[in-house]
Amino acid sequence: MLTSGQLQHIVKHSMAYGYLLSQPFSFYVDAYPLHQNEVFEQTDSNLLTYGQHNEAVRVLQQKLNYLSYYTKDIDGTFGLYTEHALKQFQKEQSLKPNGQANQETIVAIIKTERNRYLAPLKTIDRTYTIGETGDGIKSIQRALYYFGYYKDSIDGIFGPKTNEALYYFQVDHDLDVKQEINHQVVTALTEKQEEVKPPSVKTTKNQETTQQTTNDQTIHVAQKKAEQETYQSDQLITTAKQYVGTSYAWGGTSPSGFDCSGYINYVFNELGVSIPRTVSDIWNSAQPIEQLSIGDLVFFETYKKGPSHMGIYLGNHNFIHASESKGVSIASMDIDYWQQRYLGAKRIVVEK
């Protein structure tokens, strides 16, 4: 388990969230259910099982707690109580009750949790204005909390905090900005239902990585497929933009749904270039650069220490990436959120 001295402090302030938040990583994991899914995506193993102790187990416990299966301490240790809770969930979902969190079980947990947060929105059939109270407002607050826009108590009061979260949700999703919870807002929240897919790693005979060791640092050089000699940045950008609008899918590696590294991996693969699957591995394998150029990879520190999100630089301070809230889309690096989390840029070097 991370000690207090090791916990990452994350400041969230952006168009997507609209508030300042500086808390330890464990608080961040507990606070925003949708973004917890990134922890599963970045874990080194596709299986969580008895005896493990890591951040992904903590997220698993938090989700099982919310779904009323796990009632013990959320400590990141996969013990007997976590195993028992998982078996109970698996039984009720008609899954093999082996007490192990494999890809199928994790996807089922994510879907069940999502439905628990968003299903109550379907009962809202009226417009709420500032100052009003009611269960419908509680449902909106829970949905905004799930997506990471609302961080205060679920009190059913349409006050300044709810209005602030509502404002940023409306801006972020190109809705008419109004100080009211209307049909447009409810529809936008209920339609934010991206498909959840298990992670997959594609391997082919042509996908190889060579290693060069220099000054005790290992630089991995991407290996080209035999049928192509090189790729151009304009080809990379053209290919990347073809998938704008594709929805986000946890573990997704195809145009039916991408996660952030799955999208980058797919685009390079389309050009015949094999790169690693995860953000951290791509960061470790790409070449550091001194000056940012179109087609370079830009990396960000989001939910944990180190690189955990990435995109392709387009020029003019813009980059294209697979966002959890918007899918494949273009964003500005000038936004506070990305400025504060920017780690640096690297370049994929192709060995001829």
N, C-alpha and C positions, 0 to 999 in steps of 0.2 A: 504494500500500500504506500502511496506517496506520502511523505512527511510534509508538514506545513511549510518547511523551507523549500520543498521541491515543487509545491503546487504552483501551477501557472496562473497568473492573474491576467484576466482578459478584460479589455475595455471595449464595450460595444457602443458605437455611436454612429449611426448611418441612416441613410434614406430608408433602409429596410427595417430598422428597429426604432430609431428615433429617441433613444435615451442613452445615458451613460450608465455603464454597469462595470464595476471592477470587483470581481470576486474570484475565489480560488476555483480551480478546474472542477473540483467535486461539486461546487454549487452550480456551475454552468451545466454540468451533466444533469443534475437534478432539475434544473430550471426549464429547459427547453426540449420537450419530448422529440420533436422532429429532428433536431440537430444531434440528438443522442445517436441516431442511426449511423452517423459518420464514424462513430467509434467502432461499431461493428465492421464497417467497410475497411478501416485502417488496421484492424487487428492482424497479427501475423499468422493466425490460425483460423481455419474455417470451422473449427469445432471448439466449443467451450464445454469443459467437463470437470468432474470432481478433482479437487486438488489445485486447480489453477487460481492465480491471484493477480488480477490486472484490472485495468479500467473498463474493459468490455464486460467483465463479470459484474462490476458495480452498476453499469447501465442495465444489464440483464436483471439484476435484483430490483432496481428502481422500477422497471417496467412491470415486473411480476408483482411488485408491491402495489402499484397503481391498479392493477387488474385483480387485486385481492387474493393473490396466491401466496405471497411471501410477506411475512410480518416481522421478521427479525432484523438485526442491524444491517444496513447497507454498507458493507465494508470491503467489497471487492474480492472476498474469499469464497470460492465455490466449495461449500461444505455440504453436510447432510441436509440442512434445511433448504438450501438452494436447490439441491437435487430433488428433494421431495416436492417442492413447489413446482418445479419444472415438470415432473411426472404428472402431477395433477392437471396442469395446463394441457399437456400432451394428450392425456386421456379424454378430456372434454373436447379437444379439437380433432379427435380420431387419428392422432399421430402415434407412432410407436413410442410407448412410455418408457424410454430408456434413461431418462434423466440427463440427457446430453443435449446441449444447444447446438444442433447442426443447422445447416442453411435453411432447411424446410421449417424447422421450429422457429428460428429467428424471424423469418418472413411472416409466419403465422402470428407471432407476438406483435410485430410491427403493425400488421393489418388490424388485429383485434384492438390494440391500443388506439389506433387512428379512428376506428369506428366509434369507440367509446367517447372520444373527444368531439367528434363531428356529427354523429347521428342526431343529437338533440336539436341541431339547427333546422332539421326538416319540419319541426313543429312550429317554427316562427312564422306567423302569417300577418304581421303588422309592422309598422314603422315606429321606432323609438327615437325620442329626442332627448337632448341634454336635460338632466334633472329627474328623469323617470327612473323607476326601479322595476324589477321583476325577474322571473326565472329566465325569460328570453334573453335578457342582458347578461345573466350568468352564463348562458350557453355561448354567447358571443365572446365573453371574456375568456372562457376556457379554450375556444377555438383560436383566438388571437394569441393566447399563451402557448398553445400547442405549436403554432407556427413561429413563435419567437418574438411577437410584437408587444405582448402585455406581460408585465412582471409583478403586478400588485395583487392584492387579495381578491378572490372571487366573491364579491359582495353584492352583485346584482344592481349596482348603482351606476348610472350613466353619468359619471363625473369627469373631471379634467384628465385623469390618467387613462380612462377608457377612451376618451375622445382623442387623446394624443396617439394612442396605439392605433385607433381607427384611422386617423389622418395618414399615418405612414403606410398603413396597409392600402389605403385608397391610392396614394401617390405611387406606391410600388407596383400596383396592378392597373394603372391607367384608368382608374375609376373617377367619376365626378366627385370632387372633394366637398362633402357636405357634413354638417355636424348632426348627423342622424344615422341610425342603423336601419337601412332600408333593404328592399328586395335585391337591389344590385349588390350590396355588400354580402348578404346571406348567400346569394348565388355564387359569388366569387369564392367564398370560403368553402362551400360544399363541393365546388367543382375542382378545387385544388386536390385532386385525388390521383397522384401519380402512381403508376404501377410499381409494385415492389418486387424485385427479382433477387434471387440469390447471387452472390458473387461468383464469377467464373474467370478462369485464366486460360487464355488461348495459347496453345503451343503448337508450332509447326516445325518441320524439318529445317525451314529457312530462318527460323527465329533463333539466333544465337547472339551471345554477348561475349566479346573478347575483353580481356583485362590488361591494362598497362599499369605498372607500379612505378610511381615517381615520387621521390622524397617522402616515403612512407604513406603516400596517399594512393588509393586505387581509383583510377579513372576508367570507367566502363565506356567503350566506344560502340555505338549502335552498328549492327551488322546489316548491310543491305541485302535484299533478296537478289538472286542471281540475274533476274531478267532486267533490272534497272541499275544504272550507274550512279545517279544522283537525284536530288530533288531540289526544287527551287522554292523560295519563300512564297512567291506568288501562287504556286501550285498548292502549297500548304494552306494558305489563307482561303483560296477559292474552295478547296475541299472542305475546310472547316466551316465555312459559311453555308454550305449546302444543308447543314443539319440544324440551322437556327430554327427554333420552335419545337425541336424534339424534346419530349418530356424527360424529367429526371426520374431515374429508377435506381434504387439502392442496389449496387452490384452490377448495374447494367453496362453492357459492352457492345450494344448494337443499336441501330437506328430506332428500334422499338422502345428504347429507353437507355439513357447513359447516366453513370455517375461521373464525377469530375475526371478521374484518371482513366476510366473506361473510354470516355469520349476522346481524350488526347491519344490514347493508345490506338483507337480505331482509325482516327484521321491519319496518323503516321503509317499505320498498316496499309491504308488505301494507297499510299505512295510507295509501298514496298519497303518501308523502314520498320524494323522491329525494335520496340523499346520495352522496358519493364512495365509491370501492371500497376503498381501502387505509386502514390505521390512521392513517398519517401525514397523508394527505389529509383524513380526517375530523377529525383533531386541528386541522389548519390551517383548516378551514372552519367548525367549530363555535364557538359564542360562549362566551368565558370567563365563569365565574360565581364569586361570592364564597361562596355557601352551597349545599351539596349538597342536592338534592331528588330524590324518587322520579322515575325516568324519565330522569335525567341520564346522561350517558356518563362512565364512569370509565376512565382511561388508566394504563397501566403501562409501565415501561421494563424489558424482559426480556433479550433476547439482544443488543441493540445500543443505542447511545446514542440517546435520544429515544423517542417513543411507538412501541411495537411490539406491544402487546396491549391489548384493551379489552373492556368489558362494559357492561351497563345496570344502574344502581343500583336496588335494590328497597326500600331502607329497612332500618333496624336493622343497618347495617354489612354487608349482604349485596348481592351483585350476581350477575347471570346472564351467562354467557359461553359460548363454544365452546372447550373445553379439549382439548388434544391427548390427554390421558390419560383424560378422562371424557366427551368430547363436550359437548353442551349441558347445562350443569349449574349449580347455584347454589353459590357459594363465599362465605366470610366474608372481609371485608377486614381482620379482626383477626388473621388468620394472619400470622406473621412474613414469610413469602414475599411476600405482597401488600403488607404494610405497608412493607417495605423498597424496593419497586419502584413504589409509587404516585407518579404524576406530578401528578395533579389531575383535576378534572372539568370538563366542558363541556356545553353545551346546544345542541340543534338548534333553531334559530329558523326558523319557517316564514313565508315571505312570503305574505301574503294577496292 
